[in-house]
Amino acid sequence: MKDIREMNYLQKNNKLKAPGSFLSFGGGNRICPGADLAKLETSIFLHYFLLNYKLERINPGAPITYLPTPRPGDNCLAKITKV
């Protein structure tokens, strides 16, 4: 039996799955019945989190990496304080 970590990333023909092919809530006939609830709960959490906490970058002068997408070079470390 293969290692479970290998089985998650390999298709039946032992090729790696294409990047971006993962659907977090599935699709078609096998869509997750709680997908809409999970999205709603995430929205509510973000709403209250952003209203009640202040985010401050620890190193605002960090260099920016532009490829494949723009992002801070220090992984955007932040200090979180309650408002």
Summary of the structure (lengths in Angstrom):
residues: 83
radius of gyration: 19.2
end to end distance: 52.2
largest distance: 53.0
contacts: 128
relative contact order: 0.11
helix: 33%
strand: 19%
